[in-house]
Amino acid sequence: MNNVLGISILILYICVLIAIGFYGGQVSKKTREDYFMAGRGLGSIAVFMALFASNITAFTIIGHAGFSYEIGYGAYGYVIGWSIFITPFTYYLVGYRSWLLGKRYGYATQPQVFGGIFNSKLISLLFLVLLLYYTLPYLVVSIIGGSLAFTTVTEGLVPYWASAIVIIGISLIYTLPAGLRGTVWTDIFQGTLFLVVAAFLLSAVARALGGFSEITGQIVETNPAMLQRSLSAELAPINWFSYSFVNSIAVIVFPQIYIRILAARSSRNLKQVSLYYPLALAAIFGVSTLLGVWGSVAVPGLTGKEADNIVPMLIHQFLTPTWMVLGLVVVLAIVKSSIDSQLLSVAHLVTDDFLPRFKRINSQQAVFWGRILLIIFAAIAYYIAYIRPGAILTIAAFAFSGFSVMLPVMIGALYWPRATWQGACAALVFPAVMLHLWYLDILPRWTTFGFMPVFPSFILAVLTLIVVSYLTPAPSAGQREKTFGIFDRVFK
Amino acid sequence: MKFKTRLRLVILIVFIMFLLHNSFWLWDLDDRVSLLFDFMPFAFSYYIGYALLALLAMRLIIAIGWPDPPEDLIKQTDEQRSNNL
């Protein structure tokens, strides 16, 4: 780490973030709409980078590379294959209709959109509780993953507890004054940074290992199983199929992603994002996959969690110290761009959808409460990340599945006028309960018929919504007109 | 073409993409197809092609199933929102 150029890059990077936060705070109006939604004025590049950077976590460059180290090239299709198409597709399927309702009625969060469609405070509350329940452990795990990565990349110079403070602290520096605008501007900067540095990193590692074809030739010769998906027990077709329901369709349900879609300026912006999103996802996970698989030959013998350190190890063993600092900057950029958006979205959800149940809050007060809650949630997340309780980590392990099984209600609400609030309520609660029973091993695993629990839970959500909706009185004509009248005008 | 028909086409595209992702019958090619550009095995290059196909699929979906909102709808809502603020 005794590298002047490297340290200068790190300091410059932090200064840019502070400057963005300061300037964002200067130009932002102190209103709810401006602080939490950037005035619903995000253009194509802003929405694209905001979604992309919020979507990419420490798992992308650390966990996925470790998984590829163990599994081989098949890890690429398994983890991100279906997401490459379905994630941007859900921006159309759910995002565009939600955006239209947001434009029409001023909705800014899922509790508002779906509580509004069903005209039900209970649905709004259920969305709020479930989103917070799954997002908070996910946030904590992001902090834990990022802090461990930071500690690894700094070779233990910055201990775990201090790494967590650095990551959360820098995130707050620009999120507190500038709200969504601050996180989006830094997303543009950080997203570009980690895409560019990741490409150069791949090229530098390849050169250090003798070139792209040389290292691949070694893999073919010494470990040909890395090329064949059918040889991996982990990639068994039933797992491959089930995994299609885990991370890919969960993304649109993440509040930090959903809120950013509602903040887009126009339909054209959303179209451009959906169009080019597949390439960005394929690129960043492609780099991570290649680094992981190459690592299995360059640094052989790592097992279990050790494999997650493969990217820092490659940099450390084969590149100059400047690359180590660049790697550190990439890890910081990736980790913070998801943590800041998660922190802001939970603060937004509580400010907009929980506090007004007890106290009338005007636009300016919402900004004040949003900032207070940001600090409170950051402190809570730090404390939990510090003590790392098993219960939180258990919930985080199936948080993605939890988000995924909420999707049928969101789609039903936006496409099926016969869906009732009772059906939605049952379809939110019942599959969530089942998911817990399966993941906590209360129900025997054979009851999932060999699939991951997310798949039967997803099917249960669909069936519950349909059956309970048909068993309960249809929504009134006025209530249906409020939502589907808008859609009828657009989708002719 | 009515929107319902266009929506069915969109669902068909999604189904085809899902099938292409779960194309287990192609896994036998993993050790038979030669490396693309000398460093991409089939299990990897397949998803490079899949990403390009996903871009085309999204282009098609946008063309057939993603109309822009009428201008008066957006104009009206923008005005309403600024009145609310």
HADDOCK unambig.tbl for C-alpha pairs under 7 A between the chains (distance, minus, plus):
assign (segid A and resid 73 and name CA) (segid B and resid 43 and name CA) 5.89 0.50 0.50
assign (segid A and resid 73 and name CA) (segid B and resid 44 and name CA) 5.73 0.50 0.50
assign (segid A and resid 74 and name CA) (segid B and resid 43 and name CA) 5.57 0.50 0.50
assign (segid A and resid 74 and name CA) (segid B and resid 44 and name CA) 6.92 0.50 0.50
assign (segid A and resid 76 and name CA) (segid B and resid 44 and name CA) 6.64 0.50 0.50
assign (segid A and resid 77 and name CA) (segid B and resid 47 and name CA) 6.34 0.50 0.50
assign (segid A and resid 81 and name CA) (segid B and resid 21 and name CA) 6.59 0.50 0.50
assign (segid A and resid 81 and name CA) (segid B and resid 47 and name CA) 6.42 0.50 0.50
assign (segid A and resid 82 and name CA) (segid B and resid 21 and name CA) 6.06 0.50 0.50
assign (segid A and resid 84 and name CA) (segid B and resid 51 and name CA) 6.15 0.50 0.50
assign (segid A and resid 84 and name CA) (segid B and resid 54 and name CA) 6.92 0.50 0.50
assign (segid A and resid 85 and name CA) (segid B and resid 54 and name CA) 5.14 0.50 0.50
assign (segid A and resid 103 and name CA) (segid B and resid 77 and name CA) 5.93 0.50 0.50
assign (segid A and resid 104 and name CA) (segid B and resid 77 and name CA) 5.00 0.50 0.50
assign (segid A and resid 106 and name CA) (segid B and resid 81 and name CA) 6.49 0.50 0.50
assign (segid A and resid 212 and name CA) (segid B and resid 39 and name CA) 5.74 0.50 0.50
assign (segid A and resid 213 and name CA) (segid B and resid 38 and name CA) 5.17 0.50 0.50
assign (segid A and resid 213 and name CA) (segid B and resid 39 and name CA) 4.94 0.50 0.50
assign (segid A and resid 216 and name CA) (segid B and resid 39 and name CA) 5.42 0.50 0.50
assign (segid A and resid 227 and name CA) (segid B and resid 30 and name CA) 6.24 0.50 0.50
assign (segid A and resid 227 and name CA) (segid B and resid 31 and name CA) 6.60 0.50 0.50
assign (segid A and resid 227 and name CA) (segid B and resid 41 and name CA) 6.43 0.50 0.50
assign (segid A and resid 227 and name CA) (segid B and resid 43 and name CA) 6.59 0.50 0.50
assign (segid A and resid 228 and name CA) (segid B and resid 30 and name CA) 5.31 0.50 0.50
assign (segid A and resid 228 and name CA) (segid B and resid 31 and name CA) 6.31 0.50 0.50
assign (segid A and resid 229 and name CA) (segid B and resid 27 and name CA) 6.53 0.50 0.50
assign (segid A and resid 230 and name CA) (segid B and resid 27 and name CA) 6.50 0.50 0.50
assign (segid A and resid 237 and name CA) (segid B and resid 24 and name CA) 6.96 0.50 0.50
assign (segid A and resid 241 and name CA) (segid B and resid 22 and name CA) 6.57 0.50 0.50
assign (segid A and resid 267 and name CA) (segid B and resid 68 and name CA) 6.05 0.50 0.50
assign (segid A and resid 271 and name CA) (segid B and resid 62 and name CA) 6.86 0.50 0.50
assign (segid A and resid 274 and name CA) (segid B and resid 58 and name CA) 6.92 0.50 0.50
assign (segid A and resid 275 and name CA) (segid B and resid 55 and name CA) 5.70 0.50 0.50
assign (segid A and resid 275 and name CA) (segid B and resid 58 and name CA) 5.59 0.50 0.50
assign (segid A and resid 275 and name CA) (segid B and resid 59 and name CA) 6.24 0.50 0.50
assign (segid A and resid 276 and name CA) (segid B and resid 55 and name CA) 6.54 0.50 0.50
assign (segid A and resid 278 and name CA) (segid B and resid 51 and name CA) 5.62 0.50 0.50
assign (segid A and resid 278 and name CA) (segid B and resid 54 and name CA) 6.42 0.50 0.50
assign (segid A and resid 278 and name CA) (segid B and resid 55 and name CA) 6.26 0.50 0.50
assign (segid A and resid 279 and name CA) (segid B and resid 51 and name CA) 6.00 0.50 0.50
assign (segid A and resid 282 and name CA) (segid B and resid 48 and name CA) 6.95 0.50 0.50
assign (segid A and resid 282 and name CA) (segid B and resid 51 and name CA) 6.38 0.50 0.50
assign (segid A and resid 490 and name CA) (segid B and resid 67 and name CA) 6.64 0.50 0.50
assign (segid A and resid 490 and name CA) (segid B and resid 69 and name CA) 5.16 0.50 0.50
assign (segid A and resid 490 and name CA) (segid B and resid 70 and name CA) 6.56 0.50 0.50
assign (segid A and resid 491 and name CA) (segid B and resid 3 and name CA) 6.20 0.50 0.50
assign (segid A and resid 491 and name CA) (segid B and resid 67 and name CA) 6.55 0.50 0.50
assign (segid A and resid 492 and name CA) (segid B and resid 2 and name CA) 6.87 0.50 0.50
assign (segid A and resid 492 and name CA) (segid B and resid 3 and name CA) 5.69 0.50 0.50
